[in-house]
Amino acid sequence: MDVAILSVSLNVYSTARIAEEFERAGHYVEHVDHTKCSVQLGGDRPEIYMGTENITDEFDAIVPRIGTTVTRHGSAIVKQFELNHVFTTAKSLGITRARNKVATLQMMSQKGIPVPKTVFSINSYNVEDQIELLGGAQVIIKLQEGTQGKGVILAESKKSAKSVIDTLYNMNTSILLQEYIAEANGEDLRIIVVGKKIVASMKRTSGLDDFRSNVHRGAAVEAVQLTPREKFIAINATKHLGLGVAGVDLIRSKNGPLLIEVNASPGLQGIEAATGINVAKHIVRYVEKHGRNSRK
């Protein structure tokens, strides 16, 4: 097959690993910088260009690795490939939903998937009431479109929470508030789902000076065995969002597992190192299974 990896750079571990496995399996793989792509409408049919090169009919499948800052444009490029019947490992709507934490949590809650108590508002005059809805301080304050632990703040007291929230509201920044799950003890689970199968899972433990358990922030990682309930949540969260490949983040609370977020472009470095599982190869096999007949 001819496969395009939509990414701003090949000098990223996950993108390079996926490209490597496609080449190893005998496929042609090309790096397509979606920020340099454009779509022409209004002619005989829509066409996709990378710079001046028409790539409308070049690929049998795409693997989107869309960055946070260009979500809207990247998703539009993915959507055009979809409309041209090119198989994608992540649908455009799934990418935009997963990138927005509120949209994800709203959908998960509606589907009966457990999430932490969450409040989102733009009303800066009842911040104390919002905090009380979560049981009081401590609370987690999150930017709605942050990644890799960026824009995630633990407010230890009601006073500090109010100060941070007031500041962010005045900056017209979209945020959400979540209850702090103390018993999680700085740990969460990252689960990689490919197709309808869990292919790898790890536990991430934050450092002593940071409650955030992201690999990019120096968290320790190790392989972990999932409970049936955790597996059910991960698989169904991915399905509901319309993602063929996803990283699902859960925490273990005294009331059972809770979904934190879903990542449409999950990193592979930490989980491949922690588990010894070739996640990139699973992605290639998934594309091989579904991509060959997508344009027939």
N, C-alpha and C positions, 0 to 999 in steps of 0.2 A: 504493500500500500504506500501511497504518498501521504505523509502526515505533516501537519504544521503545528508547531508549539508556539502559541501566542504568549510572548513574554518580552519585556523590555530588554532583556539581556540573557545570553547563554552563560554568563559568568556567575551563575547562581547555582548552588549545589543541586537543588531539586530539579531545576530545568535541565541542567547538564546530565543528571542521572537518567532522566526520562529519555532524553535524546540518545544517550549511550545505549540504553536497552532496546530502543527501536532499531538502531543501526545493527546491534548485535543479532536481532531477530531477522535481519535482512530487508528491512523496510527503508524507504527513502524518507528522511526527516529533515525539515527545514525550519529554521528559526524565523518567525514572523513577528516583527515589532508592531504590535497593534496600535501604538501611539503614532506610527507613521502610515497607518492605513486610512483609507477614505472609501466612502460608498457613493457611487453615482446613481441617482434615481432619475426617472423621467424619460428614459430612452426605451428601447425595445424591451429591455429587462434590466434589473438592478445589477451593477457590477462592482466588484471589490478591487481596490488598487492598493498596492504597497508602493508608495512613491508614485512613479509613472508606470509601474508594471501591473498589468491586469492579472490578478490571481484568482479570478472567479471560479475557474474550472480546474485549478491546479491540484486540489487535495481531496482525498477520500475521507479524511477525518481531521479534527483539530483537538488540541489539548490546551484549553485556556489556562493561563497563569496570569490573571489580571491583577495589577497593583491597586492599592487602595485609592490613590490620588486620581486614577483615571478609570474608575469603575464604570461611570456612565458611558464614556466613549468605548471602552473595551467591551462592555456588554452589548452595545449597539453593533459592533463588528461581529461579535459572536452570533447575535440575532440574525444578521444577514447571511452568515454561513448556514445557520439553521434553515432559513427560508429557501436557501439553495440546496437543501437536502444533504448537507454535509454533516456527518456524525460528529457530535461533540461530547466530551466527557463531563461537561457542565453546561446546562442550559442557561441562556442569558437571564431568564427570570430568576432562576435559582441563585445565580451569582449576585444579583442585586438584592434579593431577599436576605441571603446569608451575610452580605456585607453590612446590612442594617440590623443591628442587634434587636431593636424594638420589633421590627417586622418579623424577625425569626421567632422571638419569644411569643409574640401574639399568635402566630400560626401554631407553634408548639402547644401553647396553652389551649387553643381551640381544639387541637387534635388529642388532648388528654395526656400529653407528655409533660412530666413534672419539671417545673422550673423554680428557681428561687423567687421569693416574694420580690416583686419589682414594681417600681413607681416611675412613671415618666410624665412630665408636665412642663409647661413654659411659664407657669405662674410663680413669680418670684416672691409673692406676698404671703404664701402659706408654706414656706420651706419647713418650718417646724412641724406642721401637720403632716407633710410628706414623710418626714423622718419617723414620726410616731406611727404612721401606717405600717412601717417596717419593724416596729417594736423598739424604736429608739436607737441611739448610737450604740455600737459601732455600725457604720454603713459603708457600702462600696459605691463609689461614684464613677461612672463610666461615660466616656464619649461614645456616642451611638455608632460611630464608624471607625473606632480604633482597632489596631491589630498588634500582635506580638507583645501584649501587655502595656502598650503605650496608651496613655489617656485613661488609666485605671488607678483610682486613688482610694486608699483606705482612710476614712475619717474616724478618728478615735473617739471624738466627743461631739455632742450636738453643736457646740460652739464652732469647732473647726469645720464640721460638715456644712453648717449654715454659711460660713465665710467662703468656702470653696464653691458651693452651689450658687451663692449670690454673684460671685465673680464670673462664673461660667455663663449664668443667665444674662448678665450685663454685656457679655461678649457675644451674645446671640449664638451660643454654642449648644447644640442638641445633646442632651445627656439623659441618662437614666440612673436611678438609684436602686440598689439591691441590698437585701439583708446580708449581713456578714455571717457566714457559716463557720463558726469558731472551731467546731469539731473536725472540719476538713484539714485543719492544721497545716495550711500552706501547700496542700497536695491536690492535684487533680489528675484526671485520666484523659489521655489523647488516644482516640480510636480512629483508625483509618478504615473507611468503608469503600470498597471498589465493587461496583455493580450492586448486588444485594448481599455481599459477603463482607464480613470483617476479616481483614487480612493481617492486621497488626494492632497491638495496643500496648501502651506504656503508662507508667505512673510518673508524674513530674513533681518534684519536691523543691520548693523555693529555698533560696539561701537564707541564712540567719538574719540578714539585714533587709529582706524584701519578701512581702507576702505573695507576690505574683510568681506563678510557677511556669513561666515561659522559658523555653530553651534559649531563646535569644537574650534572656536576662540572666543566664547562668544557672538555671535550675538543674538539679540532678535528675537523671532519668534511669528507669529500669523497666524491664518487661513486667507485665502484670496479667493475672488471670481475671477475666471478667465474669460477673454473675450473669445468669440468664436474663435478669431484668435490665442490666446494663447493655447487654447485646441487643435486646429488643428496642430499647430507646435509641441506640445509635443507628440501627438499620432503618427504623421508621422515621427518624428525624431527617435522614438523608433522602429517603423516598419522598416525604412530604414536600421537601424543597426542590425536588427535581434535579438532584445532583448525582451523577454517575460515580464521581470520585469526591470524597470529602473527608475532612478531619473533624470529628465530633468531640467536644470537650464536656466532660461530666465532672461533678464533684460528689463525694460520698458524704451524705448527711445522716443525722440520727433518724431521719424519716425516709431514708433510701436515696438512691442516686437522683441527682438533679442535673438537667441540661443547662450548660452555661452559654455555649454558642456553637455554631457550625462554620467551618472554614472551607470555602470553595476551592482554595489553592493551598492545601496543607503542605508544610515543609516536610521533607523526607529525611534530612540529615540526622536529627535526633532519634527518630523512631527506627531507622535502619540500623543505627549504631546500637541502640538499646536492645533490640530484638534479634538482630542478625537476619532479619527477613528482607528479601529483595522486593520492596514495595513497588519500585518502578517497573519491575517485570510483571507484576500483577496488573498494573495499569496498561501495559502493552498487550497483555492477553485479553483484557477487557475490550480494548479497541479492536483487536483482531477479530473477536467474536461478533462484535456489533457493527463495525465500520465497513466491512467488505460489501455489504448489501445495501448500505444507506442510500446510494445514489441510483440504484437500479429501478 
